[in-house]
Amino acid sequence: MNSVATTTSLRSTDFDFVSSLIRSQSAIVLNRDKEYLVESRLMPVARAHGFESVTHLICHLRARPQKHITDKVVDAMTVNETSFFRDQSPFDALRLHLIPELLKTKTADKTLSIWSNACSSGQEIYSIAMLLLENFPQLKTWKLRLLATDLSDQMLARARRGCFNSTEVSRGLPKELLTKYFKQQGDVWQISDILRGMVEFRKVNLIEPWLPSLQKMDIIFLRNVLIYFDTETKAQVLTKVRGSLSDNGFLFLGNAETILNLKAPFRREIISNSTVYRAAPIVKD
Ligand SMILES: C[S@@+](CC[C@H](N)C(=O)[O-])C[C@H]1O[C@@H](n2cnc3c(N)ncnc32)[C@H](O)[C@@H]1O
């Protein structure tokens, strides 16, 4: 029997090639149980670049790695699950405690900066923007910076467009906010220009050097991305995140994520049923 891979089964050496490519470019660890995903996710990339099959695409990348194709391969393998007001409790902590606390401690310079890292299609940062508009009218006289970043060009393009389908707007978004901040255009809901104008979207890969212009942020959301990394990368990313957070700042991780055993410079607190990580002093070796 011919053992050459067909369009429906990948050779294990091809899977190994893809998984090491993804790991080196994004730190995402692809285990063997994700083999089926490689085939289905990479087929559209193969077709878009004129390859007959995923195997042909991989063969080409082995012989002649090209950044524009590699980027598409990595992008296709990212998991982009997200929703408006995901998990709710971080947004309660923000509304009831963290923003009121920062409004008090920052009255002198009147600046507030929030970063949604690994923002996917933008629901997290738009939820934050709606929360601020709805609850903190005094911020109108403040300098507000809402930054949202991701590695995926496709997700950033989607997030910038601010168009969501009916399933997406039915997940986590209260009806009154849907009516107030979105316009229905056929099958999609377009978020208002006010909200889009509040957010700055940029490409940031967590394992590459960050934007030199990145000022210290007051609050960083880094949710549901560390789960894809190995322990060493998690620790490195958390150290970098601390470096980008002000000394009075706060970090949110996803529900399945923790700093336990990572020696990260944060203090864990429970606020409004949410785990919040308060910036702790950085100890230099
Ligand atoms: C599951 S989504 C999380 C979205 C949002 N933070 C949330 O919790 O709802 C994970 C996101 O991490 C992004 N991502 C994966 N690896 C990354 C990396 N190395 N640098 C930046 N973003 C990355 C993916 O593109 C994806 O959009």
The ligand as an ORCA input file, in Angstrom:
! r2SCAN-3c Opt
* xyz 0 1
  C      -8.973     31.824     23.079
  S      -8.574     33.399     22.449
  C      -8.794     34.445     23.868
  C      -9.580     35.701     23.545
  C      -9.890     36.591     24.768
  N      -8.686     36.977     25.446
  C     -10.847     35.903     25.705
  O     -10.415     35.424     26.774
  O     -12.033     35.809     25.409
  C      -6.798     33.263     22.321
  C      -6.145     34.334     21.444
  O      -4.733     34.309     21.676
  C      -4.083     34.664     20.470
  N      -2.679     34.228     20.551
  C      -2.193     32.961     20.527
  N      -0.863     32.974     20.606
  C      -0.491     34.272     20.702
  C       0.768     34.925     20.816
  N       1.915     34.257     20.825
  N       0.776     36.285     20.882
  C      -0.393     36.981     20.853
  N      -1.599     36.426     20.754
  C      -1.644     35.075     20.665
  C      -4.898     33.963     19.407
  O      -4.709     34.525     18.138
  C      -6.322     34.097     19.939
  O      -6.995     35.176     19.341
*
